[in-house]
């Protein structure tokens, strides 16, 4: 079973994303701040990370930069999941090191297939 680290500060979004992933057969671990997410990424080495960009302590871009700075976590696929969807943001986050980008509000019918594409899993129908 693959493990996803969800770094998300909004309780409602955390519940929704966790339920979607667990229903699809993923194990989840959760962090509500950027610093907590960095620590968990390095110490648990999840199979992939869902990263909110607007976090209460440090910006998601900084979380991304710091995670990529640790050799043990540098190659973990990171998917930005954000409502911060201005023109060009997707490209900037991908250039910064994200492997995928999902806009909020998420489409529950599509989010698992988007994650599977990023992580290289066979798409389950």
C-alpha positions as CSV (number, residue, x, y, z in Angstrom):
1,X,0.0,0.0,0.0
2,X,1.4,3.4,-1.0
3,X,1.6,6.1,1.6
4,X,0.6,9.8,0.9
5,X,1.7,12.7,3.1
6,X,-0.9,15.4,3.0
7,X,0.3,18.8,4.1
8,X,-2.9,20.9,4.4
9,X,-4.0,23.4,7.1
10,X,-7.7,23.5,6.3
11,X,-9.6,20.9,8.3
12,X,-12.4,20.4,5.7
13,X,-9.9,20.0,2.9
14,X,-7.8,17.6,5.0
15,X,-10.9,15.4,5.6
16,X,-11.9,15.4,1.9
17,X,-8.4,14.6,0.6
18,X,-7.8,12.0,3.3
19,X,-11.1,10.2,2.5
20,X,-10.5,10.3,-1.2
21,X,-7.1,8.8,-0.9
22,X,-8.0,6.2,1.7
23,X,-11.0,5.1,-0.4
24,X,-8.6,4.6,-3.3
25,X,-6.4,2.4,-1.2
26,X,-3.7,4.7,0.0
27,X,-2.4,5.0,3.5
28,X,-2.3,8.6,4.7
29,X,-0.3,10.6,7.1
30,X,-1.1,14.3,7.8
31,X,0.6,17.5,8.6
32,X,-1.1,20.9,9.2
33,X,2.0,23.1,9.0
34,X,4.9,23.4,6.6
35,X,7.5,22.7,9.2
36,X,5.6,19.6,10.4
37,X,5.3,18.5,6.8
38,X,9.0,18.8,6.1
39,X,9.8,16.8,9.2
40,X,7.4,14.1,8.3
41,X,8.6,14.0,4.7
42,X,12.2,13.4,5.8
43,X,11.4,10.9,8.6
44,X,8.7,8.8,7.0
45,X,9.6,9.1,3.3
46,X,6.1,8.8,1.9
47,X,5.5,7.6,-1.7
48,X,4.1,11.0,-2.6
49,X,3.1,14.3,-1.1
50,X,0.1,16.5,-1.5
51,X,1.2,20.0,-0.7
52,X,-1.0,23.0,0.0
53,X,0.7,26.2,-1.1
54,X,-0.9,28.6,1.4
55,X,0.1,27.3,4.9
56,X,0.0,29.2,8.2
57,X,3.7,29.1,9.0
58,X,5.8,29.0,5.8
59,X,4.8,29.2,2.2
60,X,4.3,25.9,0.3
61,X,7.1,26.9,-2.1
62,X,9.5,27.1,0.8
63,X,8.3,23.7,2.0
64,X,9.0,22.3,-1.5
65,X,12.5,23.9,-1.6
66,X,13.4,22.5,1.9
67,X,12.1,19.0,1.1
68,X,14.0,18.9,-2.1
69,X,17.1,19.9,-0.2
70,X,17.1,16.6,1.8
71,X,18.7,13.7,-0.2
72,X,16.3,11.2,1.4
73,X,13.2,13.1,0.3
74,X,14.5,14.8,-2.9
75,X,12.9,12.4,-5.3
76,X,9.5,12.0,-3.6
77,X,6.8,13.2,-6.1
78,X,5.1,16.3,-4.8
79,X,1.8,17.5,-6.1
80,X,0.7,21.1,-5.4
81,X,-3.0,21.3,-4.5
82,X,-4.0,24.8,-4.2
83,X,-6.7,27.4,-4.7
84,X,-3.8,29.9,-5.5
85,X,-4.5,29.6,-9.2
86,X,-3.4,32.7,-11.0
87,X,-2.2,32.6,-14.6
88,X,1.2,31.1,-14.7
89,X,1.2,29.6,-11.2
90,X,1.0,26.1,-12.4
91,X,4.1,26.5,-14.6
92,X,6.0,28.3,-11.8
93,X,5.3,25.5,-9.3
94,X,6.3,22.8,-11.8
95,X,9.5,24.7,-12.6
96,X,10.2,25.0,-8.8
97,X,10.1,21.2,-8.4
98,X,6.5,20.1,-8.1
99,X,5.6,17.0,-10.1
100,X,2.0,17.9,-10.5
101,X,-0.6,20.6,-9.9
102,X,-4.2,20.2,-8.9
103,X,-6.5,23.2,-8.5
104,X,-9.0,23.6,-5.6
105,X,-11.8,23.1,-5.4
106,X,-10.8,19.6,-6.4
107,X,-12.9,17.4,-8.6
108,X,-13.2,14.1,-6.6
109,X,-13.9,12.2,-9.8
110,X,-10.5,13.3,-11.3
111,X,-8.1,13.8,-8.4
112,X,-7.1,10.1,-8.0
113,X,-6.4,9.7,-11.7
114,X,-4.3,12.9,-11.6
115,X,-2.3,11.6,-8.7
116,X,-1.8,8.2,-10.5
117,X,-0.5,10.0,-13.6
118,X,2.0,11.9,-11.5
119,X,3.2,8.9,-9.5
120,X,3.3,6.7,-12.6
121,X,0.7,4.2,-11.3
122,X,-1.6,2.4,-13.7
123,X,-4.9,4.3,-13.7
124,X,-7.6,2.3,-11.9
125,X,-11.0,2.5,-13.4
